[in-house]
Amino acid sequence: MKILVLNCGSSSVKYKLFDMDSKEVLAQGGVEKVGLAGAFLKLTLPSGEKVQLDKDIPEHQTAIEFILSTLTSAEYGAIKSLDEINAVGHRVVHGGEKFNSSVLITDEVIKAIEECSDMAPLHNPANLKGINTISNILPSVPQVAVFDTAFHQTMPQYAYMYGTPYEAYEKYGVRRYGFHGTSHRYVSGRVCEFLGIPVEGSKIITCHVGNGGSITAVKDGKSIDTSMGFTPLEGLLMGTRCGDIDAGAVTYLMDKEGLDTKGISDYLNKKSGVAGVSGLSSDMRDIEAADKAGVPLAVLAMSMYSYKIKKYIGAYTAALGGVDVIVFTGGVGENQTGLRADICKELAFMGIELDEEANKVRGEEKIVTTENSKIKVVVIPTDEEFMIASDTMNLI
């Protein structure tokens, strides 16, 4: 059985084609910088060689069409025809309280995802473009939605409720949902396998840090708290999202800038974050380069970005009653060694001792602390796609 997984992020589309009979990855890659200058598709050949194909990619539909054409191309293809694809699994960011597990996609499911789009304005519309594009090109192929929110359904009520009147939850479902759940589920489980420790009794903080980012406290394999909330806006400073902000500042900005609800949503979701602070870019590679060059607002953006991660790690250490393992994953967490080093060095008071040589690793499973470190810090590349493929196989 061949299953294609599409993971449409705010500025990227990752894909993997699996042969689920052998668990073999037949093709993998991703489009980066969707809607930005310098967009490209990077794919990994069976030999391990990476190939970059540059292309103007203004939006997600173009990205998906490019991926499908590459999968069947004479030079880089893994299949002869799209007919070989038996099912498609999609990462869907927000399911509200409508979904607490993965589901086969129907017209009713699509409608429900659309209804949740105002809670995830950067993601659900992109997820739907993926679903609709596949429906048009492969109308007879079953599709499955795997929701980011599902893993966090184990949060206790005192952790997911806001201090608003209780009727806001009863009427509108206003509560903290959390996101990146498929990634947090994968890396929290995988790190236990990698270290040879039991899930039961473990206290793990998973840091999924990319263009979007979130941190989760995982106890006994279950999410007990996470940094994102009702929408993916809450929590860390991100590429274009502001993260935590006083609601009073939101209404103040609406008055001063003359913004309606859509206007303030765009302001906080699409014009803020490191892009808004630095005035340069939403891509952390660009911010890191400008930081090293001493560009003042890039230095500020980098400092704010790092600080929020350290702050949440400290908070979740308290929530867990201690921590055994800290995991870094996501595009930034796996690859930006300087950020990891900065965070670990400032958490030395917790007994973290960084191994400078080991921390040079990029995109590979590795313990980056010394044997004397009281807390293990581990890089675990996320594999949301395999989790989505597994759920898809189990549902069709």
C-alpha positions in Angstrom: 0.0 0.0 0.0 1.4 3.4 -1.1 0.4 6.4 1.0 1.3 10.0 0.3 1.5 12.3 3.2 1.1 16.1 2.8 2.0 18.4 5.6 1.1 22.0 4.6 2.6 24.5 7.0 2.4 28.3 7.0 5.3 28.7 4.6 6.1 25.1 3.6 4.7 21.8 2.2 6.5 18.7 3.3 5.7 15.3 1.7 6.6 11.7 2.0 5.5 8.7 -0.1 5.5 5.5 2.0 5.2 1.9 1.0 3.4 0.9 4.2 3.9 -2.9 3.5 7.6 -2.5 4.0 7.5 0.9 5.9 9.9 2.1 3.2 10.0 5.8 2.3 9.8 5.9 -1.5 10.2 9.6 -1.9 10.5 12.6 0.4 11.1 16.3 0.3 9.5 19.6 0.8 8.8 23.0 -0.7 10.2 25.8 1.4 9.6 29.6 1.4 6.1 29.3 -0.1 5.0 32.9 -1.0 8.5 34.2 -0.4 11.5 35.0 -2.6 13.8 32.1 -3.3 11.3 29.3 -3.0 12.4 25.8 -3.9 11.6 22.1 -3.7 14.3 20.0 -2.0 14.0 16.3 -2.4 16.1 13.4 -1.2 17.0 10.7 -3.7 17.2 7.0 -2.7 21.0 7.3 -2.7 20.7 10.0 0.0 21.7 12.8 -2.4 19.7 16.0 -2.0 18.5 17.8 -5.1 17.1 21.4 -5.0 14.7 22.5 -7.7 14.1 26.3 -7.7 10.7 27.6 -8.8 8.5 30.5 -8.2 5.9 29.1 -5.8 3.4 31.9 -4.9 0.9 29.7 -2.9 0.3 26.1 -1.7 -1.7 24.8 -4.6 1.3 25.5 -6.9 3.5 23.7 -4.4 1.4 20.6 -4.3 1.1 20.4 -8.1 4.9 20.7 -8.3 5.3 17.9 -5.8 2.9 15.5 -7.7 4.7 16.2 -11.0 8.0 15.6 -9.4 6.8 12.2 -8.0 6.1 11.0 -11.5 8.9 12.8 -13.4 11.3 10.7 -15.5 14.3 12.1 -13.7 13.3 12.2 -10.0 10.0 10.2 -9.9 9.4 7.3 -7.5 6.2 6.1 -9.2 5.2 5.8 -12.9 1.7 7.1 -12.4 -0.4 8.9 -9.7 -2.7 5.9 -9.9 -0.2 4.0 -7.7 -1.1 6.2 -4.7 -3.7 4.3 -2.6 -4.4 7.0 -0.1 -3.4 10.5 1.0 -3.0 11.6 4.6 -3.1 15.3 5.6 -1.9 17.1 8.6 -4.8 19.4 9.7 -3.9 21.9 12.3 -7.2 22.7 14.1 -10.1 20.4 14.8 -11.6 22.4 17.6 -13.7 20.1 19.8 -15.2 18.5 16.7 -12.3 15.9 16.4 -10.2 14.2 19.0 -8.8 11.6 16.6 -7.9 11.1 12.9 -10.8 10.7 10.5 -11.6 9.8 6.9 -12.3 13.0 4.9 -15.8 13.6 3.8 -17.8 16.7 2.7 -18.9 17.0 6.3 -15.3 16.8 7.6 -14.2 19.5 5.1 -17.0 21.7 6.2 -16.0 21.2 9.9 -12.3 22.1 9.0 -13.5 25.2 7.2 -15.5 26.2 10.3 -12.3 25.9 12.4 -10.3 28.1 9.9 -10.8 31.3 11.9 -9.0 29.6 14.8 -6.0 28.7 12.6 -5.9 31.3 9.8 -2.4 30.5 8.6 -2.9 26.7 8.5 -6.4 25.3 8.0 -6.8 27.2 4.7 -3.5 25.7 3.5 -4.6 22.2 4.7 -7.8 22.6 2.8 -5.9 23.6 -0.4 -4.1 20.3 -0.1 -7.3 18.3 0.4 -9.1 20.1 -2.5 -6.1 19.8 -4.9 -5.9 16.1 -4.3 -9.7 15.8 -4.7 -9.4 17.4 -8.1 -6.5 15.4 -9.3 -7.2 12.0 -7.6 -10.9 12.1 -7.0 -11.2 8.3 -6.2 -8.4 8.2 -3.7 -9.4 8.2 0.0 -8.0 11.0 2.2 -7.5 11.1 5.9 -7.2 14.1 8.2 -4.8 13.8 11.2 -5.3 16.7 13.6 -2.6 18.6 15.5 -5.0 19.1 18.4 -5.6 15.4 19.2 -2.5 14.6 21.3 -3.2 17.5 23.7 -6.7 16.2 24.6 -5.1 14.6 27.7 -4.4 18.1 29.2 -6.2 18.5 32.5 -9.0 21.0 32.6 -7.1 23.4 34.8 -4.4 23.6 32.2 -6.6 24.1 29.1 -9.2 26.5 30.5 -8.9 30.3 30.2 -10.0 32.6 33.0 -12.9 33.9 30.9 -16.5 33.3 32.0 -17.2 29.5 31.8 -20.1 30.1 29.4 -17.5 31.1 26.7 -16.3 27.5 26.8 -19.8 26.1 26.8 -21.1 28.3 24.0 -18.0 28.7 21.8 -15.4 26.1 22.8 -13.0 28.8 24.0 -10.2 26.9 25.6 -6.6 26.0 24.9 -6.2 23.2 22.3 -2.5 23.1 21.5 -0.9 22.2 18.2 2.0 20.4 16.6 0.5 17.4 18.4 1.5 14.8 15.8 5.1 16.0 16.1 5.1 16.1 19.9 3.5 12.6 20.0 6.2 11.3 17.7 9.4 12.8 19.3 8.3 12.1 22.9 7.8 8.5 22.0 10.9 8.2 19.8 13.2 9.8 22.4 12.3 7.1 24.9 13.1 4.4 22.3 16.4 6.2 21.4 17.5 6.5 25.1 16.1 3.1 26.1 13.9 4.5 28.9 10.3 3.5 29.7 7.6 5.9 28.8 5.9 5.3 32.1 7.5 7.6 34.7 9.2 9.8 32.1 9.1 13.6 32.3 9.9 15.2 28.9 9.8 18.7 27.5 9.5 18.6 23.7 10.5 21.8 21.8 9.1 21.9 18.2 10.8 25.0 16.9 10.3 26.1 13.3 8.6 28.9 11.5 5.8 28.1 13.9 6.8 26.8 17.3 5.5 25.2 20.4 6.7 23.5 23.6 4.9 20.6 25.4 5.2 19.1 28.8 4.9 15.3 28.4 4.4 13.1 31.5 4.1 9.3 31.1 3.8 9.8 27.4 0.8 12.2 27.7 0.6 15.9 27.1 -0.2 17.8 30.3 0.4 21.3 29.0 1.5 23.1 25.8 2.4 26.6 24.8 -0.1 27.1 21.9 -3.7 27.8 22.9 -7.1 28.4 21.3 -5.2 29.1 18.1 -1.6 28.6 17.0 -1.0 32.3 17.8 -0.3 31.8 21.6 3.1 30.9 23.1 6.5 31.4 21.5 7.6 34.2 19.3 7.4 32.7 15.7 8.1 33.6 12.1 5.1 36.0 11.6 3.1 35.3 14.8 3.6 37.4 17.9 3.1 34.6 20.5 1.9 35.6 24.0 0.5 39.1 24.2 -1.7 41.0 26.7 -5.3 41.1 25.4 -5.4 44.7 26.5 -2.7 45.5 24.0 -4.8 43.9 21.3 -7.8 46.1 21.9 -5.5 49.1 22.2 -3.9 48.4 18.8 -7.3 47.9 17.3 -8.3 51.4 18.4 -5.1 53.1 17.5 -4.7 51.4 14.0 -8.5 51.4 13.2 -8.5 47.6 12.8 -11.5 45.3 12.8 -11.2 41.7 13.9 -9.8 40.4 10.6 -7.4 43.3 10.6 -6.0 42.6 14.0 -5.8 38.8 13.2 -3.7 39.6 10.1 -1.6 42.0 12.2 -0.8 39.5 14.9 -0.6 36.3 12.7 1.0 37.6 9.5 2.8 40.8 10.3 4.3 40.1 13.7 6.9 37.6 15.1 10.5 37.9 14.1 9.5 39.3 10.8 7.6 42.2 12.5 10.3 42.8 15.1 13.3 42.7 12.7 11.6 44.2 9.7 13.7 41.7 7.6 12.3 38.2 7.3 10.2 35.5 8.8 12.9 32.9 8.1 15.1 32.2 11.1 18.1 31.4 8.8 17.9 35.0 7.6 17.5 36.3 11.2 20.4 34.3 12.5 22.7 35.6 9.7 21.6 39.2 10.4 22.1 38.6 14.2 25.6 37.5 13.6 26.2 40.6 11.4 25.1 42.8 14.3 21.9 44.2 12.7 20.2 45.7 15.8 16.6 44.6 15.3 17.7 41.1 14.2 19.7 40.8 17.4 16.6 41.9 19.4 14.4 39.4 17.5 16.9 36.5 18.1 17.1 37.4 21.8 13.3 37.5 22.2 13.0 34.2 20.3 15.5 32.4 22.5 14.2 33.9 25.7 10.7 32.7 25.2 11.9 29.1 24.6 14.0 29.2 27.8 11.0 30.7 29.7 8.7 27.9 28.7 11.2 25.2 29.5 11.5 26.6 33.0 7.7 26.8 33.4 7.2 23.2 32.2 9.9 21.9 34.5 7.8 23.3 37.3 4.6 21.8 35.8 6.2 18.4 35.5 7.8 18.5 38.9 11.2 18.1 37.3 12.4 17.1 33.9 14.5 14.1 32.6 14.8 14.9 28.9 14.5 18.0 26.7 14.0 17.4 23.0 14.7 19.8 20.2 12.9 19.2 16.9 11.5 21.1 13.9 13.4 23.0 11.2 15.0 25.4 13.7 15.4 23.1 16.6 17.1 20.4 14.5 19.4 22.6 12.6 20.3 25.9 14.3 23.1 24.8 16.6 23.7 28.3 18.0 20.2 28.6 19.3 20.4 25.2 21.1 23.8 26.2 22.6 22.5 29.6 23.8 19.5 27.9 25.5 21.4 25.1 27.1 24.1 27.4 28.5 21.6 29.6 30.1 19.9 26.5 31.7 23.2 25.4 33.2 21.7 26.1 36.7 19.4 23.1 36.1 22.4 20.8 35.7 22.5 20.9 31.9 26.0 20.5 30.5 26.3 21.0 26.8 28.7 18.9 24.7 29.9 21.5 22.2 31.1 18.9 19.7 27.9 16.8 19.8 25.8 20.0 19.4 27.3 20.5 15.9 24.8 17.9 14.7 22.1 19.0 12.2 19.0 16.9 11.5 20.1 13.7 13.1 19.2 11.9 16.3 21.9 12.9 18.9 22.4 13.5 22.6 24.0 17.0 22.7 24.8 17.0 26.5 27.7 15.4 28.3 27.5 12.2 30.3 27.6 14.4 33.5 24.6 16.4 32.5 21.7 15.9 35.0 19.2 16.4 32.2 19.7 14.9 28.7 19.1 17.3 25.8 18.5 15.4 22.6 17.9 16.3 19.0 15.2 14.1 17.4 14.2 14.9 13.9 10.4 14.9 13.8 8.6 12.4 11.6 5.0 13.7 11.6 4.6 12.1 8.2 5.1 8.5 9.4 2.6 9.1 12.2 0.1 10.5 9.6 0.7 7.6 7.2 0.2 5.1 10.0 -3.1 6.7 11.0 -4.2 6.8 7.4 -3.4 3.1 6.9 -5.4 2.2 10.0 -8.5 4.1 8.7 -8.8 3.1 5.1 
